[in-house]
Amino acid sequence: MGPRLMDAEERQEVYETFRDRVNMAPRELEEWLETEESKSVGISADGEGGESKGHRSGRMIVEIKRTRKDDLSDAQYDHMKTVNGYIARHTAQRPGGDVENSNWRYSLMNWGHDPLKD
């Protein structure tokens, strides 16, 4: 199943929400994705212990953030919508206490959102 086509209004909404929620710069996200902490969290995308969904998503986010808005593909808009939903759901599940070194924060950072920047 391919990406669902969005009208211009929905694209704009998805774009603005993505821009608000993804608060890590491409370079910052790339450097984060190289860390052991980044690779230690999440469910593997292939179920075989390979790269996690969040880690793969992070690489796609870097590419999206480096793409001019006019050049974004339907698939990229689809992924932006997925990212927006993930960040919204995951931030709502904030654990108590200090989250700086938590798997909760690390997972969000794989999706381009550092909750300590809020």
KETI-289947 format. One record per atom (N, C-alpha, C): residue in one letter; atom name; x, y, z. Coordinates in steps of 0.1 Angstrom, whole numbers. Example, Ala and Ser with C-alpha at 12.3 -4.5 7.8 and 13.67 -1.06 7.14 Angstrom:
// residues 2
(loza 'a','N',(132,-57,78));
(loza 'a','CA',(123,-45,78));
(loza 'a','C',(132,-33,78));
(loza 's','N',(128,-22,71));
(loza 's','CA',(137,-11,71));
(loza 's','C',(129,0,79));
END
This chain:
// residues 118
(loza 'm','N',(8,-12,0));
(loza 'm','CA',(0,0,0));
(loza 'm','C',(9,12,0));
(loza 'g','N',(7,21,-10));
(loza 'g','CA',(15,33,-11));
(loza 'g','C',(10,44,-2));
(loza 'p','N',(17,55,-3));
(loza 'p','CA',(12,67,5));
(loza 'p','C',(-1,72,0));
(loza 'r','N',(-9,76,10));
(loza 'r','CA',(-22,82,7));
(loza 'r','C',(-20,96,2));
(loza 'l','N',(-26,101,-9));
(loza 'l','CA',(-24,114,-13));
(loza 'l','C',(-31,124,-5));
(loza 'm','N',(-24,135,-1));
(loza 'm','CA',(-30,146,7));
(loza 'm','C',(-32,158,-2));
(loza 'd','N',(-42,165,2));
(loza 'd','CA',(-45,178,-5));
(loza 'd','C',(-35,188,1));
(loza 'a','N',(-35,200,-6));
(loza 'a','CA',(-25,210,-2));
(loza 'a','C',(-27,215,12));
(loza 'e','N',(-39,216,17));
(loza 'e','CA',(-41,220,30));
(loza 'e','C',(-36,210,41));
(loza 'e','N',(-38,198,38));
(loza 'e','CA',(-33,187,47));
(loza 'e','C',(-18,187,47));
(loza 'r','N',(-12,188,35));
(loza 'r','CA',(2,189,34));
(loza 'r','C',(8,200,43));
(loza 'q','N',(2,212,42));
(loza 'q','CA',(7,223,49));
(loza 'q','C',(6,221,64));
(loza 'e','N',(-5,215,69));
(loza 'e','CA',(-7,212,83));
(loza 'e','C',(4,201,88));
(loza 'v','N',(6,191,80));
(loza 'v','CA',(16,181,83));
(loza 'v','C',(30,187,83));
(loza 'y','N',(33,196,74));
(loza 'y','CA',(46,202,73));
(loza 'y','C',(48,211,85));
(loza 'e','N',(38,219,89));
(loza 'e','CA',(40,228,101));
(loza 'e','C',(41,220,114));
(loza 't','N',(33,210,115));
(loza 't','CA',(34,202,127));
(loza 't','C',(47,195,128));
(loza 'f','N',(52,190,117));
(loza 'f','CA',(65,183,117));
(loza 'f','C',(76,193,121));
(loza 'r','N',(75,205,115));
(loza 'r','CA',(85,215,118));
(loza 'r','C',(85,219,133));
(loza 'd','N',(74,219,139));
(loza 'd','CA',(72,222,153));
(loza 'd','C',(78,211,162));
(loza 'r','N',(74,199,159));
(loza 'r','CA',(77,187,167));
(loza 'r','C',(91,182,166));
(loza 'v','N',(97,182,154));
(loza 'v','CA',(110,177,151));
(loza 'v','C',(120,189,154));
(loza 'n','N',(125,189,166));
(loza 'n','CA',(133,200,171));
(loza 'n','C',(148,198,171));
(loza 'm','N',(152,187,164));
(loza 'm','CA',(167,184,163));
(loza 'm','C',(171,188,149));
(loza 'a','N',(182,195,147));
(loza 'a','CA',(188,198,134));
(loza 'a','C',(193,185,127));
(loza 'p','N',(193,185,114));
(loza 'p','CA',(198,173,107));
(loza 'p','C',(211,168,112));
(loza 'r','N',(221,177,113));
(loza 'r','CA',(234,173,118));
(loza 'r','C',(234,167,132));
(loza 'e','N',(226,173,141));
(loza 'e','CA',(225,169,154));
(loza 'e','C',(219,155,155));
(loza 'l','N',(208,153,147));
(loza 'l','CA',(202,140,146));
(loza 'l','C',(211,129,140));
(loza 'e','N',(219,133,130));
(loza 'e','CA',(228,123,124));
(loza 'e','C',(238,119,135));
(loza 'e','N',(244,128,142));
(loza 'e','CA',(254,125,152));
(loza 'e','C',(247,116,163));
(loza 'w','N',(235,119,167));
(loza 'w','CA',(228,111,177));
(loza 'w','C',(226,97,172));
(loza 'l','N',(222,95,160));
(loza 'l','CA',(220,82,154));
(loza 'l','C',(232,73,154));
(loza 'e','N',(244,79,155));
(loza 'e','CA',(257,72,155));
(loza 'e','C',(260,66,169));
(loza 't','N',(252,71,180));
(loza 't','CA',(256,67,193));
(loza 't','C',(250,53,197));
(loza 'e','N',(256,47,207));
(loza 'e','CA',(252,34,212));
(loza 'e','C',(238,36,218));
(loza 'e','N',(235,47,225));
(loza 'e','CA',(222,50,231));
(loza 'e','C',(211,49,221));
(loza 's','N',(214,56,210));
(loza 's','CA',(204,56,199));
(loza 's','C',(201,42,194));
(loza 'k','N',(211,34,192));
(loza 'k','CA',(210,21,187));
(loza 'k','C',(204,11,197));
(loza 's','N',(204,15,210));
(loza 's','CA',(200,5,220));
(loza 's','C',(185,5,223));
(loza 'v','N',(178,14,217));
(loza 'v','CA',(163,15,220));
(loza 'v','C',(155,12,207));
(loza 'g','N',(143,8,210));
(loza 'g','CA',(133,6,199));
(loza 'g','C',(132,-9,195));
(loza 'i','N',(122,-11,186));
(loza 'i','CA',(119,-25,182));
(loza 'i','C',(125,-26,168));
(loza 's','N',(132,-37,165));
(loza 's','CA',(138,-38,152));
(loza 's','C',(128,-38,141));
(loza 'a','N',(130,-31,130));
(loza 'a','CA',(121,-30,119));
(loza 'a','C',(118,-43,112));
(loza 'd','N',(129,-52,112));
(loza 'd','CA',(127,-65,106));
(loza 'd','C',(124,-76,115));
(loza 'g','N',(123,-73,128));
(loza 'g','CA',(120,-84,138));
(loza 'g','C',(132,-93,140));
(loza 'e','N',(143,-90,134));
(loza 'e','CA',(155,-99,135));
(loza 'e','C',(166,-93,143));
(loza 'g','N',(163,-82,150));
(loza 'g','CA',(174,-75,158));
(loza 'g','C',(182,-66,150));
(loza 'g','N',(177,-62,138));
(loza 'g','CA',(184,-52,130));
(loza 'g','C',(181,-38,134));
(loza 'e','N',(182,-29,125));
(loza 'e','CA',(179,-15,128));
(loza 'e','C',(165,-13,133));
(loza 's','N',(164,-5,143));
(loza 's','CA',(150,-2,149));
(loza 's','C',(142,7,140));
(loza 'k','N',(129,6,141));
(loza 'k','CA',(120,15,134));
(loza 'k','C',(124,30,136));
(loza 'g','N',(126,33,149));
(loza 'g','CA',(129,47,152));
(loza 'g','C',(142,52,146));
(loza 'h','N',(152,43,146));
(loza 'h','CA',(165,46,140));
(loza 'h','C',(164,48,125));
(loza 'r','N',(157,39,119));
(loza 'r','CA',(155,41,104));
(loza 'r','C',(147,54,101));
(loza 's','N',(137,56,110));
(loza 's','CA',(129,68,109));
(loza 's','C',(138,81,110));
(loza 'g','N',(147,80,119));
(loza 'g','CA',(156,92,121));
(loza 'g','C',(164,95,108));
(loza 'r','N',(169,84,101));
(loza 'r','CA',(176,86,89));
(loza 'r','C',(167,93,78));
(loza 'm','N',(154,89,78));
(loza 'm','CA',(145,94,68));
(loza 'm','C',(142,109,72));
(loza 'i','N',(141,112,85));
(loza 'i','CA',(139,126,89));
(loza 'i','C',(150,135,85));
(loza 'v','N',(162,130,86));
(loza 'v','CA',(174,138,82));
(loza 'v','C',(172,142,67));
(loza 'e','N',(169,132,59));
(loza 'e','CA',(167,134,45));
(loza 'e','C',(156,144,42));
(loza 'i','N',(145,143,49));
(loza 'i','CA',(133,152,48));
(loza 'i','C',(137,166,51));
(loza 'k','N',(144,168,62));
(loza 'k','CA',(148,181,67));
(loza 'k','C',(158,187,57));
(loza 'r','N',(165,180,49));
(loza 'r','CA',(175,185,40));
(loza 'r','C',(168,187,26));
(loza 't','N',(156,184,25));
(loza 't','CA',(149,185,12));
(loza 't','C',(141,198,12));
(loza 'r','N',(141,205,1));
(loza 'r','CA',(133,217,-1));
(loza 'r','C',(118,213,0));
(loza 'k','N',(111,222,6));
(loza 'k','CA',(96,219,8));
(loza 'k','C',(90,215,-5));
(loza 'd','N',(93,223,-16));
(loza 'd','CA',(87,220,-29));
(loza 'd','C',(91,207,-35));
(loza 'd','N',(102,201,-30));
(loza 'd','CA',(107,189,-36));
(loza 'd','C',(103,176,-28));
(loza 'l','N',(95,178,-17));
(loza 'l','CA',(91,167,-8));
(loza 'l','C',(81,158,-16));
(loza 's','N',(84,145,-15));
(loza 's','CA',(75,135,-22));
(loza 's','C',(63,131,-13));
(loza 'd','N',(53,124,-19));
(loza 'd','CA',(42,119,-12));
(loza 'd','C',(46,110,-1));
(loza 'a','N',(56,101,-4));
(loza 'a','CA',(61,92,6));
(loza 'a','C',(67,100,18));
(loza 'q','N',(74,111,15));
(loza 'q','CA',(80,119,26));
(loza 'q','C',(69,125,35));
(loza 'y','N',(59,130,28));
(loza 'y','CA',(48,136,36));
(loza 'y','C',(41,125,44));
(loza 'd','N',(40,114,39));
(loza 'd','CA',(34,102,46));
(loza 'd','C',(42,99,59));
(loza 'h','N',(56,99,57));
(loza 'h','CA',(64,97,68));
(loza 'h','C',(64,108,79));
(loza 'm','N',(63,120,74));
(loza 'm','CA',(62,132,83));
(loza 'm','C',(49,130,92));
(loza 'k','N',(38,126,86));
(loza 'k','CA',(26,124,93));
(loza 'k','C',(28,113,104));
(loza 't','N',(35,102,100));
(loza 't','CA',(38,91,110));
(loza 't','C',(46,97,121));
(loza 'v','N',(56,105,118));
(loza 'v','CA',(65,111,128));
(loza 'v','C',(57,119,138));
(loza 'n','N',(48,128,132));
(loza 'n','CA',(40,137,140));
(loza 'n','C',(32,129,150));
(loza 'g','N',(26,118,146));
(loza 'g','CA',(17,109,154));
(loza 'g','C',(26,102,165));
(loza 'y','N',(37,97,161));
(loza 'y','CA',(46,91,171));
(loza 'y','C',(50,100,182));
(loza 'i','N',(55,112,178));
(loza 'i','CA',(59,122,188));
(loza 'i','C',(48,126,197));
(loza 'a','N',(36,128,192));
(loza 'a','CA',(25,132,200));
(loza 'a','C',(21,121,210));
(loza 'r','N',(21,108,205));
(loza 'r','CA',(17,97,214));
(loza 'r','C',(28,95,225));
(loza 'h','N',(40,95,221));
(loza 'h','CA',(52,92,230));
(loza 'h','C',(54,103,240));
(loza 't','N',(52,116,236));
(loza 't','CA',(54,127,246));
(loza 't','C',(43,126,257));
(loza 'a','N',(32,121,253));
(loza 'a','CA',(20,120,263));
(loza 'a','C',(23,109,273));
(loza 'q','N',(33,101,271));
(loza 'q','CA',(36,90,280));
(loza 'q','C',(49,93,288));
(loza 'r','N',(52,105,290));
(loza 'r','CA',(64,109,297));
(loza 'r','C',(64,103,311));
(loza 'p','N',(75,96,314));
(loza 'p','CA',(76,90,328));
(loza 'p','C',(80,101,338));
(loza 'g','N',(78,97,351));
(loza 'g','CA',(82,106,361));
(loza 'g','C',(97,107,363));
(loza 'g','N',(101,116,371));
(loza 'g','CA',(116,117,374));
(loza 'g','C',(124,123,363));
(loza 'd','N',(137,121,364));
(loza 'd','CA',(147,127,355));
(loza 'd','C',(147,118,342));
(loza 'v','N',(144,124,331));
(loza 'v','CA',(143,117,318));
(loza 'v','C',(156,118,310));
(loza 'e','N',(166,125,314));
(loza 'e','CA',(177,128,306));
(loza 'e','C',(184,116,300));
(loza 'n','N',(186,105,308));
(loza 'n','CA',(192,93,303));
(loza 'n','C',(182,81,302));
(loza 's','N',(170,84,299));
(loza 's','CA',(159,74,298));
(loza 's','C',(157,69,284));
(loza 'n','N',(153,56,283));
(loza 'n','CA',(150,50,270));
(loza 'n','C',(138,58,263));
(loza 'w','N',(129,64,272));
(loza 'w','CA',(118,72,266));
(loza 'w','C',(124,84,258));
(loza 'r','N',(134,91,264));
(loza 'r','CA',(140,102,257));
(loza 'r','C',(147,98,245));
(loza 'y','N',(155,87,246));
(loza 'y','CA',(163,82,235));
(loza 'y','C',(154,78,223));
(loza 's','N',(143,72,226));
(loza 's','CA',(134,68,215));
(loza 's','C',(129,80,208));
(loza 'l','N',(124,90,216));
(loza 'l','CA',(120,103,210));
(loza 'l','C',(130,109,201));
(loza 'm','N',(143,109,206));
(loza 'm','CA',(154,115,198));
(loza 'm','C',(156,108,185));
(loza 'n','N',(154,95,185));
(loza 'n','CA',(155,88,172));
(loza 'n','C',(145,93,162));
(loza 'w','N',(134,98,167));
(loza 'w','CA',(123,103,159));
(loza 'w','C',(125,119,157));
(loza 'g','N',(136,124,161));
(loza 'g','CA',(139,138,158));
(loza 'g','C',(134,148,169));
(loza 'h','N',(130,143,180));
(loza 'h','CA',(124,152,191));
(loza 'h','C',(132,150,204));
(loza 'd','N',(138,161,208));
(loza 'd','CA',(145,160,221));
(loza 'd','C',(136,167,231));
(loza 'p','N',(130,159,241));
(loza 'p','CA',(120,165,250));
(loza 'p','C',(127,175,260));
(loza 'l','N',(140,175,261));
(loza 'l','CA',(147,184,270));
(loza 'l','C',(148,198,264));
(loza 'k','N',(145,199,251));
(loza 'k','CA',(145,212,245));
(loza 'k','C',(131,219,246));
(loza 'd','N',(121,213,251));
(loza 'd','CA',(108,219,252));
(loza 'd','C',(108,230,262));
END
